[in-house]
């Protein structure tokens, strides 16, 4: 988890790149840059949105988390790092994840969470699981939230504003290789095997 003294890979919402790190960036520019990155992954996200078809989980079953709620849970997790209060899940492509994410987020993609038997105790231990993606309309976040609900992680919510809303609010963004990443839960597929 991120400590109050923030490690070197936590930037104050500055985009990565050559000389861009030394220039101040306003919220409009920052949001525009994140939106540009988002457009590139829209097709890949659309293909992942079909994950919860025929499972009984609909958009109406998804509980939304607000920016304020996510921020308060994140701050509480920072204060009480030893307790499993909040798990942030970022299902975007690896390069997007490393380019900027909410501090402490875990990179888990849809294929990492194949339909499995039983709940992973390390994930289920968290009181709150919040899935986010690039921003409003990002289908990967919605698809991952549905997958988590299908698997039985009822404490899962979707932060629809995602990285764009977090960055626009001026909250810290973590970049580069994660320092706290753990392997994804075991992907034991329990769908009927075709001989």
N, C-alpha and C positions, 0 to 999 in steps of 0.2 A: 504494500500500500504506500501511498505517497505521504511523506511526513510533512509537517508544517514548513520545513526549510526547503522544500521542493528540490528534487534532484536536477541535474543538468539537463535531462531530457524533457523537462516540463518547461514549456515556453509560455510566455504571457501573450498567447494568441498571435504569435508572429509566424507567418508562413515559412516553411523551410525553403532553402535556396541560397544562392550565392550571396548577394549583397542585400537581399530583402530582410535579413534578420536584424539589420542595423537601422532600418527605416521604420518610423511609426506607421501603424496601419489602423485606419478607422473601421468602424463596424460594418459600413457598407461595402468597403473593399474586401474585407475579410469574408463576409457572407457571399459576395460574388465569386470569390475564388473557390470556396467550398461548393457552391452550386455548380460551377464549371466542372469540378471533379465528379459531382453527382451525376451529371448528364451522361458521362461516359459509361457508367455502370448500370444505366437504366434497363438495358436489354437483358443483362445477366440477372438483374433483380427480378424482372418480370418472369423469367423462367423458374425462379425459386418460389414465386408466389403461389404456385399450384400445390405446394407441399401439404396443405391441410384439406385438400379436396376429399370428399367422402369420409370425413372423420367425425363429423358432427360439430366441429368447431367452426364458428362463423365470426365475422368481424364484430358482431354484437357481443360475443363472448370476451373480447379483448378489453381489458381495463386499461385506461390511459393514465399515465403519470405526467404531472405538470413539471415545468422547469423548477418551480419553487420546491415541490415535493422531492424531486431528484437531488437538488442542491442541498436541502436539509438532511436527507438521508446520507449523502456523500460526506457532509461535514460531520455528522454523527459517527460514520464509519471511521473517519480520520481521527476523531477523539478517542474512540474505543476500538482500536485496530485489532485487538484480540478477539472480539466478538463478531460473529458472522451476521452483520446487519444488512449489508447491501452488496450484491454482485451485479456489476455492469457487464452486459454481453454486447459485443460489437460483431455482427455477422458479415461485415463488408469484406471485400477482397483484402488480402494481406498488405498490398502496397498502399491501399487507402488507410488501413488500420495504422500502419507505421508512419504515414504522412500526417496523422493527427487523430487523436481519440480523447475521450474523457479519461482523466487520470485514474489509473487502477483498473481499467476495463480489461476484460478477458476476450481474446479473439477466438470465437467459435463460429464455424460456418455450418450451414445446413447439412452437408454430407458428414460432418463430424458427429452429428446427432441422429444417426440412423435410428429407426424405430427399434427400441430396445426393451428388454424385459426388466421391469423394476426401475426404481429411481436411484440415481447416483447419490449416495449419502453426502458427498462433498459439495454437491450443488444444492441438494435439498436442505442442507443445514442453514442456508441463508434465509432470513425472514423476508427479504425483498429481493427479487430478481428483476432487474430493469433491462430491457432490450432496447437498443437505439440503433439508428443507422445514420445516413447523411443528413436527412431533414424531412420535412413534411412531404408526404407522397412517396417516400422510399419504400419500395415493396419488400426489400430484404429484411427490414426490421419487423414488419408485419408478419412475414412468413415465418421468421424465427420465433416470434411470440406465439404464433399458432402451434408450431412444432413443440415448443416447451409445454403449452397447455395440453396438447394431445398426449405427451409423455407423462403428464400428471403433476407438473410443477405449477400448482395453483397459485403460488405467490408471485407469478410472473406478470409484469405490466409492460406496456409499450410507452416509451418516451418518444412521441411522434415528432417533436421539434428537433430531436437528434442533435448532432454535432453542430449544425448551423445555428440553432437557437442557443445552445450552450456558449458557443464562441461569440455570437452577437451580444450576449449578456456580459461579456468580458471575463468569463470564468477561464481558469487555466486549461490548456490543452497539452497533452503529453505526446511526444513524437519519438520516432526511432524504435529500436528494438525494445520490447517490454522487459522490465526487470523482474516482474512478479508473475510472469506467465507460467501456468502449469499445463500439463497435457490435457486435452479434452477428455470428457468422460468416455468410458469404453463404448464402442459402437457395435454392440451385439445385435444384429438384425434378427428380429423375431417374425418377420413376414414369412408367409408360407414359401418354402423353397420349391422351385420347379426343378424336377429331375432332368 
